Structures are given as structure tokens and as C-alpha cells.
Amino acid sequence: SEVIRAREWIKTQLDKHDIRHHMDGGNFFLIWPNNDSSKIEASLKSLGILVRNMNNKPLINDSLRVSIGTTNQMRQFWKAYKNVDCI
């Protein structure tokens, strides 16, 4: 139930900021950053947030795969993401 709450919370943030994403009920989502996905991945990693870059994967190229954790973890991700992708 916590993952469902966290998924809904982060989905609301992404929708509110018109960020392209794909969420299909699993424990992860895809997000397409406004800037270079490799640079965003590296910036997030430097802040202790690990995401998986989906570069060169058909249909999801340039996206980042983000695992959904607790709502607190999603808040930490969102704070960092906003800073590194200039939202």
C-alpha cells in the first residue's frame, strides 16, 4: 500500500509539471528528462540517487527508469530531480 501511495504522489508531481513519463502499475516508472539523460543520471548519482539510463533501448530511448520506494524516498528523488533537470 505504501508503494501505491508513493506512486500516486510522484505521478501527481510529474503531471503537475508536464514531465513526460510512463507508469504502468509496476514498482517503477520511466521519465524522459528535459536535458541529456546521461547527465541527469550522473547528477542524481552524485546526490546518492540511483536510476537506470535507458539510452539506446527501442521505444524508451533517453528515458530513466526509477524504482518506486516509499513516499519519503519519492520526495527525496523529486527534490533532487527538480534541481538537476532545472524544473
C-alpha positions as CSV (number, residue, x, y, z in Angstrom):
1,S,0.0,0.0,0.0
2,E,2.9,2.3,0.6
3,V,4.2,1.8,-2.9
4,I,0.8,2.7,-4.3
5,R,0.7,5.9,-2.2
6,A,4.2,6.8,-3.3
7,R,3.3,6.0,-7.0
8,E,0.3,8.3,-6.8
9,W,2.3,11.1,-5.2
10,I,5.1,11.1,-7.7
11,K,2.6,10.8,-10.6
12,T,0.9,13.9,-9.4
13,Q,4.2,15.8,-9.3
14,L,5.1,14.6,-12.8
15,D,1.7,15.5,-14.2
16,K,1.7,18.9,-12.5
17,H,5.0,19.8,-14.1
18,D,4.1,18.3,-17.6
19,I,7.0,15.8,-17.4
20,R,6.8,13.0,-19.9
21,H,6.6,9.7,-18.1
22,H,5.2,6.2,-18.3
23,M,3.7,4.5,-15.3
24,D,2.1,1.1,-15.8
25,G,1.3,-0.2,-12.3
26,G,4.7,-1.8,-11.5
27,N,7.2,-0.7,-8.9
28,F,9.0,1.6,-11.3
29,F,8.3,4.3,-13.9
30,L,10.0,5.8,-16.8
31,I,10.8,9.5,-17.1
32,W,12.1,11.5,-20.0
33,P,14.2,14.3,-18.7
34,N,14.2,17.7,-20.4
35,N,18.0,17.6,-20.6
36,D,20.5,14.9,-21.5
37,S,19.6,11.7,-19.7
38,S,23.2,10.6,-19.2
39,K,24.0,13.9,-17.5
40,I,20.8,13.7,-15.3
41,E,21.7,10.2,-14.3
42,A,25.2,11.3,-13.3
43,S,23.9,14.3,-11.4
44,L,21.4,12.2,-9.5
45,K,24.1,9.6,-8.7
46,S,26.3,12.2,-7.3
47,L,23.4,13.0,-4.9
48,G,23.1,9.4,-3.9
49,I,20.0,8.7,-6.1
50,L,20.4,5.7,-8.5
51,V,18.4,5.4,-11.6
52,R,18.9,3.3,-14.7
53,N,19.5,5.0,-18.0
54,M,17.5,3.5,-20.9
55,N,19.7,5.0,-23.7
56,N,19.7,3.1,-27.0
57,K,16.7,1.0,-26.0
58,P,14.0,0.9,-28.7
59,L,10.8,2.9,-27.7
60,I,12.2,4.1,-24.4
61,N,15.4,5.7,-25.6
62,D,16.6,8.7,-23.5
63,S,14.4,7.8,-20.5
64,L,15.4,7.0,-17.0
65,R,14.0,4.0,-15.1
66,V,13.1,5.0,-11.5
67,S,12.2,2.4,-8.9
68,I,9.3,3.4,-6.6
69,G,10.0,3.3,-2.9
70,T,8.3,4.9,0.0
71,T,6.7,8.3,-0.3
72,N,9.6,9.8,1.7
73,Q,12.1,8.3,-0.9
74,M,10.0,9.7,-3.8
75,R,10.1,13.1,-2.1
76,Q,13.9,12.9,-1.9
77,F,14.0,11.8,-5.6
78,W,11.7,14.6,-6.7
79,K,13.7,17.3,-4.8
80,A,16.9,16.1,-6.4
81,Y,15.4,15.7,-9.8
82,K,13.9,19.2,-9.9
83,N,17.3,20.6,-9.1
84,V,19.3,18.6,-11.7
85,D,16.8,18.9,-14.6
86,C,16.0,22.6,-13.9
87,I,12.3,22.2,-13.3
